[in-house]
């Protein structure tokens, strides 16, 4: 047939084939529609509807018989939709107008009326109406066909196209569970339409507990100490390769502080955020400004420093070291390098030291499973007994009235200032290496050898699990406003999280 009208595949001008295909839009061939489409294909300076073109299409036997062979109608329209979709859409709108002309309407209720309605409904369906209108049209089409109206090729074609890709993949056995047959069409059951809502709800809940870190700092050696400046601009990292580095919380490396001969035992910011306070295991203390200039450098006696805490005003340091089988505390005046106080604190090595916010007390934890509270003159105030293995970390609350400890027994413990145990935090599956109060006095942060950090409420409930490290988390810190958490791990990374 294409040869009869002179069409060649890939021809620049395929309007003759467009004409023939457009004539397939009505269920049967209409001469007036044929002439109308011919006029539509004309260019402003070239009249397409002339005798030569009419003679070519009249050579097709379809136009003599007035009917299209089975399958030809859907084939032609499929070609037109693929190659000239805009033209086909315009024709459908024009055909809809023709179908609704009063002069073309057959008597309501007659067999001709029902066939006419099939053409109207089918054409409107092809115009891709909204879901509710499409549902109404499909229901009417079902009713018309159920009354015995002839099901022509375009109806079959529409039903086949109506099934989406997923629907076509359904097996007959499985289809009945997710779809129900309503007339011509398989429709999704109500619960299937509700499924995206439930999935969205699950996704929203997941996002509320989303624990992907905001930023990761790759240091290359295990993390020994961490500190955030109170203005949240800088992050101080002490690592196992005897280095201290300063980073911006935007992820940029600022500078490194080097020259240490032993492992860094502690690194903190001064109260004004312009100083970096560091101490090492070989009893070397160095203060730097954040621009890299040395403010203080002190080499103490040959002692193995296991814990260190600094006065934020840089007046003194509290050191914990191991001597002749005992854990000893020393308070050193940093201005004069004088030893202000020394006392035996534990029957084994001291693992951590914390200085109260008001500077009037010292909290120590040891390998002897005990936590002890001291005044600044070395007088024992209370012994906190409860851990069943060595204590890794201790901390004061921001207002100083409560205490925290964490240990190898996989727990963290909350105490009052009188030494009474208030709460045990259980949930970690391995050593709890670090613990810290939140700035709100209502939450705590723990770091564990189970590769996670946790944020807890004071009643012992886990608020959030920070899961992203591949090795034990050695240390974790809140920012001063509580909106940020940083964690440091044996995997050589520091991760910054939004709280």
C-alpha positions in Angstrom: 0.0 0.0 0.0 2.9 2.4 0.8 4.2 1.7 -2.8 0.8 2.6 -4.2 0.9 6.1 -2.7 4.5 6.6 -3.6 5.9 6.5 0.1 9.5 5.5 0.7 10.8 4.9 4.3 12.8 7.9 5.5 11.3 10.2 2.9 11.5 13.9 3.7 7.8 14.4 2.9 5.6 11.6 4.3 2.3 13.6 4.2 0.6 11.1 2.0 1.2 8.3 4.6 0.1 10.7 7.3 -3.1 11.3 5.4 -3.9 7.6 5.1 -3.0 7.0 8.8 -5.2 9.9 9.9 -8.1 8.5 8.0 -7.9 5.4 10.3 -8.9 7.5 13.3 -12.7 7.0 12.8 -13.9 3.4 13.2 -14.8 3.4 9.5 -13.6 5.5 6.6 -15.5 8.9 6.2 -15.1 10.8 3.0 -15.7 14.2 4.7 -13.0 13.4 7.3 -10.6 12.3 4.5 -11.0 15.7 2.8 -10.7 17.5 6.1 -7.4 15.8 6.9 -6.1 16.6 3.4 -6.7 20.3 4.0 -5.0 20.1 7.4 -1.8 18.8 5.7 -1.6 21.8 3.3 1.1 24.3 3.7 0.4 28.1 3.4 1.8 28.3 -0.1 1.1 24.7 -1.2 -2.4 23.2 -1.3 -2.1 19.5 -0.5 -5.7 18.5 -1.3 -5.6 18.2 -5.0 -6.5 15.6 -7.7 -3.1 13.8 -8.0 -3.0 13.1 -4.2 -6.7 12.0 -4.1 -6.0 9.7 -7.1 -3.1 8.0 -5.2 -5.0 7.2 -2.0 -8.1 6.1 -4.0 -5.9 3.4 -5.5 -6.0 1.7 -2.1 -8.8 -0.9 -2.0 -9.7 0.2 1.5 -11.1 3.5 0.2 -13.2 1.7 -2.4 -14.6 -0.7 0.2 -14.9 1.9 3.0 -13.4 -0.3 5.6 -9.9 -1.0 6.9 -8.5 -4.5 7.1 -8.2 -6.0 10.6 -5.0 -4.8 12.3 -4.4 -2.1 9.8 -6.2 0.6 11.7 -4.1 0.2 14.9 -0.9 -0.2 12.9 -1.4 3.1 11.1 -2.3 5.0 14.3 0.7 3.5 16.1 2.9 4.7 13.3 1.3 8.2 13.4 1.7 8.3 17.2 5.4 7.4 17.0 6.3 9.8 14.1 3.8 12.7 14.4 2.4 12.6 18.0 1.4 16.3 18.0 -0.5 16.0 14.7 -2.3 12.9 16.0 -3.3 14.7 19.2 -4.6 17.7 17.2 -6.7 15.3 15.1 -8.1 13.6 18.2 -9.4 16.9 19.4 -10.9 17.7 16.0 -12.5 14.2 15.9 -14.0 14.8 19.4 -15.7 17.9 18.1 -17.1 16.0 15.1 -18.4 13.2 17.3 -20.2 15.8 19.5 -21.9 17.8 16.7 -25.7 17.6 17.3 -26.3 16.9 13.6 -24.1 13.7 13.9 -25.8 12.4 17.0 -28.0 9.3 16.5 -31.2 8.7 18.5 -30.4 8.1 22.2 -30.8 4.5 23.2 -30.5 3.1 19.7 -27.9 0.6 18.6 -26.3 3.4 16.6 -26.2 5.6 19.7 -24.3 2.9 21.6 -21.7 2.5 18.8 -21.4 6.2 18.6 -20.7 6.4 22.3 -18.0 3.8 22.0 -16.2 6.0 19.4 -16.7 9.1 21.6 -15.5 7.4 24.8 -12.5 5.7 23.1 -11.4 9.0 21.5 -11.6 10.8 24.8 -9.6 8.0 26.5 -6.9 8.5 23.8 -6.7 12.1 24.8 -5.2 10.9 28.2 -7.7 12.4 30.6 -7.0 12.7 34.4 -7.4 9.6 36.5 -10.9 10.2 37.8 -12.3 11.1 34.3 -10.4 8.1 32.8 -12.0 5.8 35.4 -15.5 7.1 34.5 -14.9 6.7 30.7 -13.5 3.2 31.2 -16.6 2.2 33.3 -18.9 3.5 30.5 -16.9 1.6 27.9 -17.3 -1.6 29.9 -21.1 -1.1 30.1 -21.4 -0.4 26.4 -19.4 -3.5 25.4 -21.3 -5.6 27.9 -24.6 -4.6 26.1 -23.3 -6.2 22.9 -21.7 -3.3 21.0 -19.1 -4.6 18.5 -15.6 -4.5 20.0 -13.6 -3.0 17.2 -9.8 -3.1 16.9 -9.1 0.3 18.6 -10.8 -1.0 21.8 -8.6 -4.0 21.9 -5.6 -1.9 21.2 -6.5 0.5 24.0 -7.0 -2.3 26.6 -3.6 -3.8 25.7 -1.9 -0.4 26.0 -3.7 0.3 29.3 -1.8 -2.4 31.1 1.4 -0.9 32.3 4.8 -2.7 32.1 4.6 -4.0 35.7 1.1 -5.2 35.2 2.1 -7.1 32.1 4.9 -8.9 34.1 2.4 -10.3 36.6 1.8 -14.0 36.4 -1.8 -15.1 36.2 -1.4 -16.8 39.6 0.0 -13.7 41.4 -2.2 -11.1 39.6 -5.3 -12.0 41.6 -3.6 -10.9 44.8 -2.8 -7.4 43.6 -5.4 -6.7 40.9 -9.1 -7.4 40.4 -10.8 -7.8 37.0 -13.5 -5.2 36.4 -15.0 -5.6 33.0 -12.3 -5.2 30.3 -9.6 -4.0 32.7 -7.5 -5.3 35.5 -7.4 -2.7 38.3 -5.1 -2.5 41.3 -6.6 -3.4 44.6 -7.0 -0.6 47.2 -4.2 -1.7 49.4 -1.7 -1.4 46.4 -2.6 2.2 46.0 -2.0 2.7 49.7 1.4 1.0 49.5 3.3 4.2 48.4 1.8 6.1 51.4 3.1 3.4 53.8 6.5 3.3 52.1 6.7 7.1 52.3 5.9 6.9 56.0 8.6 4.3 56.5 11.0 6.5 54.6 10.1 9.6 56.7 10.7 7.7 59.9 14.0 6.4 58.5 15.1 10.0 57.7 14.3 11.1 61.3 16.8 8.5 62.4 19.2 9.0 59.6 22.7 8.8 60.9 24.9 9.5 57.9 27.7 11.8 59.0 27.8 15.3 57.5 31.5 15.3 57.0 34.4 12.8 57.4 38.0 13.8 58.1 40.6 11.2 57.1 43.6 11.5 59.5 45.4 8.2 58.7 46.1 7.2 62.3 43.9 6.2 65.2 42.2 9.2 67.0 43.4 9.9 70.5 41.8 13.2 71.4 39.1 15.6 70.0 37.9 19.1 70.8 35.5 21.5 69.2 35.9 25.2 69.7 33.0 26.8 71.5 32.2 28.9 68.4 32.0 25.7 66.3 34.5 27.0 63.8 37.4 24.7 64.5 38.1 21.1 65.3 41.2 19.9 67.1 42.4 16.4 66.5 45.1 14.5 68.3 46.2 11.3 66.5 48.3 8.2 67.2 51.1 9.4 64.9 52.1 12.0 67.5 50.4 14.9 65.6 47.9 17.5 66.5 46.0 19.1 63.6 43.5 22.0 63.4 40.6 21.8 61.0 37.7 24.0 60.1 34.3 22.5 60.7 33.7 23.1 57.0 36.2 20.3 56.3 39.4 22.3 55.5 42.8 21.6 57.0 44.1 24.7 58.7 47.5 23.7 60.2 49.4 21.1 62.1 51.2 21.3 65.4 54.3 19.0 65.4 57.4 18.2 67.4 55.9 15.8 69.9 58.0 12.8 70.8 55.2 10.7 72.3 51.5 10.0 72.0 49.2 13.0 72.6 47.3 12.4 75.9 45.1 15.4 75.6 44.2 18.3 73.3 41.8 21.1 74.2 40.9 24.7 73.3 41.4 27.5 75.7 38.4 29.4 77.0 38.9 32.2 74.4 39.2 29.7 71.4 42.5 31.3 70.4 44.7 28.8 72.2 45.4 25.1 71.7 46.4 23.2 74.9 48.2 19.9 74.4 49.9 17.3 76.5 51.7 14.1 75.7 52.4 10.8 77.4 56.1 11.8 78.1 54.9 14.8 80.3 55.4 17.4 77.7 52.9 20.3 77.7 52.7 22.8 74.9 50.3 25.7 74.3 49.9 27.2 70.8 47.9 30.0 69.4 45.6 28.9 66.5 48.0 30.6 64.1 50.8 28.2 65.1 52.9 30.3 67.5 54.1 28.6 70.7 52.7 30.2 73.9 54.1 27.8 76.4 56.4 24.8 76.3 57.1 22.7 79.4 58.9 19.4 79.7 58.1 17.7 83.0 59.8 14.9 84.9 60.1 11.5 83.2 56.7 10.1 84.0 54.2 8.2 82.0 51.2 10.5 81.7 48.0 8.5 81.2 45.5 11.3 81.6 45.5 15.1 81.5 43.0 17.9 82.1 43.6 21.6 81.6 42.3 24.7 83.3 40.6 26.5 80.4 42.2 29.8 81.6 45.7 28.1 81.2 46.6 28.5 84.8 47.2 24.9 85.7 47.1 21.3 84.5 45.9 18.2 86.3 48.0 15.2 85.4 47.4 11.5 86.0 50.4 9.1 85.9 51.5 5.7 87.0 54.2 5.4 89.7 55.3 2.3 91.7 52.0 0.5 91.1 49.8 3.5 92.0 47.8 6.0 90.1 49.0 9.4 91.1 47.4 12.9 90.5 49.6 16.0 90.2 48.5 19.6 89.8 51.1 21.8 88.1 51.1 25.6 88.0 51.8 26.4 84.4 53.0 29.9 85.0 55.8 28.9 87.4 56.1 25.2 86.4 55.7 24.4 90.2 54.1 21.3 91.5 51.1 22.6 93.5 49.7 19.2 94.7 50.5 15.5 94.4 48.5 12.6 95.8 47.9 8.9 95.3 44.5 8.4 93.8 44.1 4.8 92.7 45.6 1.4 93.4 46.2 1.0 89.6 46.8 3.3 86.7 44.6 6.4 86.2 42.7 6.2 82.9 40.9 9.6 82.8 40.7 12.9 84.7 38.0 15.6 84.5 38.0 19.1 86.1 34.7 20.5 87.4 33.3 23.5 85.5 33.9 25.7 88.6 37.4 24.4 89.1 36.8 23.2 92.6 36.9 19.5 92.2 38.6 16.7 90.3 37.1 13.4 89.1 39.3 10.4 88.3 38.7 7.0 86.9 41.1 4.0 87.2 41.9 0.5 86.2 40.9 -0.5 89.7 37.2 -0.2 88.6 36.6 2.9 90.8 35.6 6.5 90.2 36.8 9.0 92.8 35.8 12.6 93.5 38.5 14.9 95.1 38.7 18.5 96.1 41.6 20.7 94.8 43.7 19.9 98.0 43.7 16.2 97.3 41.1 15.3 99.8 38.9 12.3 98.8 35.2 13.4 98.8 33.5 10.2 97.5 34.4 6.9 96.0 31.9 5.8 93.3 31.7 2.0 93.1 29.6 0.1 90.6 31.6 -0.7 87.5 32.6 -4.4 87.2 35.7 -3.7 85.1 38.2 -0.9 84.6 36.9 2.7 84.1 37.7 4.3 80.7 36.3 7.8 81.0 34.7 10.3 83.5 33.0 13.7 83.1 31.2 16.4 85.1 27.8 17.8 84.0 27.9 21.4 82.8 26.4 22.6 86.1 28.8 20.3 88.1 26.1 18.6 90.1 26.2 15.2 88.4 29.0 12.9 87.3 29.4 10.3 84.5 31.7 7.3 84.1 32.2 4.7 81.3 33.9 1.4 81.5 35.0 -2.0 80.1 31.8 -3.5 81.4 29.9 -2.1 78.4 28.1 0.5 80.5 28.0 4.2 81.3 26.8 5.3 84.7 25.3 8.5 86.0 26.0 9.6 89.6 25.1 12.5 91.9 27.7 14.6 93.6 27.3 12.5 96.8 28.4 9.4 95.0 25.0 7.8 94.6 24.4 5.9 91.3 21.3 7.3 89.5 21.3 5.5 86.2 23.1 2.7 84.2 23.2 3.1 80.4 23.1 -0.3 78.8 23.0 -1.0 75.0 26.6 -1.0 73.8 28.0 -4.4 72.9 31.6 -3.7 73.9 33.8 -1.3 76.0 32.4 2.2 76.4 35.6 4.2 75.8 34.3 7.7 76.3 31.3 9.6 77.8 30.3 13.2 77.9 27.3 15.3 79.1 25.4 17.3 76.6 25.4 21.1 77.1 21.6 20.9 77.9 22.3 18.8 81.0 19.7 16.4 79.7 21.6 14.1 77.4 24.8 12.2 77.3 27.1 10.9 74.5 29.0 7.7 74.6 31.7 6.1 72.3 32.2 2.4 72.1 34.4 -0.4 70.8 31.3 -1.8 69.1 32.0 0.9 66.3 29.2 3.2 67.3 28.5 6.3 69.4 25.1 6.8 71.1 23.2 9.8 72.3 21.1 9.0 75.4 18.5 10.7 77.5 19.2 10.7 81.3 16.6 8.0 81.9 18.7 5.5 80.0 16.9 5.6 76.7 18.9 5.6 73.5 17.9 8.7 71.4 20.2 8.0 68.4 22.9 5.6 67.3 25.7 7.1 65.2 26.8 4.2 63.1 29.4 4.8 60.4 32.9 3.9 61.7 34.6 0.6 60.8 36.6 0.2 64.0 36.1 1.1 67.6 35.0 4.7 68.4 37.6 6.0 70.9 36.2 9.4 71.6 33.0 11.5 71.1 32.3 15.2 71.8 29.2 17.5 71.7 29.6 21.0 70.3 29.0 23.9 72.8 25.4 24.4 71.4 24.7 20.7 71.2 23.8 20.8 67.5 26.9 18.9 66.4 28.6 15.8 67.5 32.1 14.6 66.5 33.4 11.1 66.8 37.0 9.8 66.4 37.9 6.2 65.7 40.7 3.6 65.5 39.9 3.5 61.7 41.7 6.8 61.4 38.7 9.0 60.7 36.8 11.7 62.5 33.1 12.1 61.6 31.0 15.2 62.2 27.3 14.6 62.7 24.3 16.9 63.0 22.4 16.3 66.2 
